[in-house]
Amino acid sequence: MNDKILDKYAGRVAAAGDAPEGEDAEDYGAFGFLRGVRDRAPMLELRKRDGNILALGYNWIERLEFNPSDGILIHAGGKAFAIRGRNLNAETRPNLRLFQGLTRHRVPWLRETDQAEWADPGENRPIIERIEW
């Protein structure tokens, strides 16, 4: 009987470890969002249209700023990383905002949106026009 209990719990751990990373993040076009209430991203990937990617450890982020006219500034390691665009703090769905997700470490990646998507972003859909580092 003890073997059955051990197999029951050991099997759960193995199954959970087999899931590919990032699979549980919802894709909102300009950013990903971790759905689980207790999920936290260890790093934030900044993805440019040209294929360049920079990953920042959330532990290194000192400060986040949102200004409707300037966008989002991420201060990490003595540098500032700028996220420029539209609807960056709009409610994407009930109780979900990009800036709020960043402050809670629930956003694993941000990406520059294709220019074709700029014309009609849809209601409250965030558009990241430029990421600067």
Stockholm file with secondary structure:
# STOCKHOLM 1.0

chainA/1-133         MNDKILDKYAGRVAAAGDAPEGEDAEDYGAFGFLRGVRDRAPMLELRKRDGNILALGYNWIERLEFNPSDGILIHAGGKAFAIRGRNLNAETRPNLRLFQGLTRHRVPWLRETDQAEWADPGENRPIIERIEW
#=GR chainA/1-133 SS CHHHHHHHHHHHHHHHHTSCTTTTEEECSSBEEECSTTCCCSEEEEECTTSCEEEEEGGGEEEEEEETTTEEEEEETTEEEEEEEESTTSEEETTEEHHHHHHTTCCCEEECCCGGGTSCCCTTCCEEEEEEC
#=GC SS_cons         CHHHHHHHHHHHHHHHHTSCTTTTEEECSSBEEECSTTCCCSEEEEECTTSCEEEEEGGGEEEEEEETTTEEEEEETTEEEEEEEESTTSEEETTEEHHHHHHTTCCCEEECCCGGGTSCCCTTCCEEEEEEC
//
